[in-house]
């Protein structure tokens, strides 16, 4: 997938648009921050210059449910319902939250795009990291990674099926055959992770084009079985992915992640991936338009 260049902010009261892109070297696409961009960012930061609104966003983001009633939010924050409604409306106007009427209740939820757009805005204002991180730290001692083999494919497909079932991992809706999946991957650029004697995750690099000029550009995938999440399997896989891709002279790795998949976004950022854009309504899944976050990692080796 490719992204079109834009300098628009991620979310406004009028609608959702794409994030500003980074230049291929990881820097800003222009040397100056435009006035309109600066005004939008200042508005976002101004709205957050209130501890109650910061707590409100945090409460929503960490809630076990996808949305909360205004009354429940007020109780959690220890404020009156009218005060809570006032803060919710200010957050809604800049696109940080969405408010939906369900019966007589107002249900408040976080705009998933702001989970990417807000930290990205801070990166734009402050400049990007001069030296992106190589890979995740604190790798688990009990997780090992190795190249995938034919014997691993049954487990790989089962883990892939789990990802499909979440509807937050891929636009694909059917599990391919082992042969079909392996043919998508670049030779020697697919790995599995093992924990307690079993395959619990995998990652692979797929070519983005058959043209020779793009031979060092690959699209990556990472999947971890549900029962092994929180054990550092993703960290181990990302470490192997980026270091081995560097050795294979891959100069660019890219991936698209649903904004709702915040754990995967954080994991990729720790491996040196940078947010390029939030692509709104890029494709449909089960008849519903979905957004994706486009991320890219440039190798320091090549």
Rosetta blueprint (number, residue, H / E / L):
1 X L
2 X L
3 X L
4 X L
5 X L
6 X L
7 X L
8 X L
9 X L
10 X L
11 X E
12 X L
13 X L
14 X L
15 X L
16 X E
17 X L
18 X L
19 X L
20 X L
21 X L
22 X E
23 X L
24 X L
25 X L
26 X L
27 X L
28 X E
29 X L
30 X L
31 X L
32 X L
33 X L
34 X L
35 X H
36 X H
37 X H
38 X H
39 X H
40 X H
41 X H
42 X H
43 X H
44 X H
45 X H
46 X H
47 X H
48 X L
49 X L
50 X L
51 X H
52 X H
53 X H
54 X H
55 X H
56 X H
57 X H
58 X H
59 X H
60 X H
61 X H
62 X L
63 X L
64 X L
65 X L
66 X L
67 X L
68 X E
69 X E
70 X H
71 X H
72 X H
73 X H
74 X H
75 X H
76 X H
77 X H
78 X L
79 X L
80 X L
81 X H
82 X H
83 X H
84 X H
85 X H
86 X H
87 X H
88 X H
89 X H
90 X H
91 X H
92 X H
93 X H
94 X L
95 X L
96 X L
97 X E
98 X E
99 X E
100 X E
101 X E
102 X E
103 X L
104 X L
105 X E
106 X E
107 X E
108 X E
109 X E
110 X E
111 X L
112 X H
113 X H
114 X H
115 X H
116 X H
117 X H
118 X H
119 X H
120 X H
121 X H
122 X H
123 X H
124 X H
125 X H
126 X H
127 X L
128 X L
129 X L
130 X L
131 X L
132 X L
133 X L
134 X L
135 X L
136 X L
137 X L
138 X L
139 X L
140 X L
141 X L
142 X L
143 X E
144 X E
145 X E
146 X E
147 X E
148 X L
149 X L
150 X H
151 X H
152 X H
153 X H
154 X H
155 X H
156 X H
157 X H
158 X H
159 X H
160 X H
161 X H
162 X H
163 X H
164 X H
165 X H
166 X H
167 X L
168 X L
169 X L
170 X L
171 X L
172 X L
173 X L
174 X L
175 X L
176 X L
177 X L
178 X H
179 X H
180 X H
181 X H
182 X H
183 X H
184 X H
185 X E
186 X E
187 X E
188 X E
189 X E
190 X E
191 X E
192 X E
193 X E
194 X E
195 X E
196 X L
197 X L
198 X E
199 X E
200 X E
201 X E
202 X E
203 X E
204 X E
205 X E
206 X E
207 X E
208 X L
209 X L
210 X L
211 X L
212 X H
213 X H
214 X H
215 X L
216 X L
217 X E
218 X E
219 X E
220 X E
221 X E
222 X E
223 X E
224 X E
225 X L
226 X H
227 X H
228 X H
229 X L
230 X L
231 X L
232 X L
233 X H
234 X H
235 X H
236 X H
237 X H
238 X H
239 X H
240 X H
241 X H
242 X H
243 X H
244 X H
245 X H
246 X H
247 X H
248 X L
249 X L
250 X L
251 X L
252 X E
253 X E
254 X E
255 X E
256 X E
257 X E
258 X L
259 X L
260 X L
261 X L
262 X H
263 X H
264 X H
265 X H
266 X H
267 X H
268 X H
269 X H
270 X H
271 X L
272 X L
273 X L
274 X E
275 X E
276 X E
277 X E
278 X E
279 X E
280 X E
281 X E
282 X E
283 X E
284 X E
285 X E
286 X L
287 X L
288 X E
289 X E
290 X E
291 X E
292 X E
293 X E
294 X E
295 X E
296 X E
297 X E
298 X E
299 X L
300 X L
301 X L
302 X L
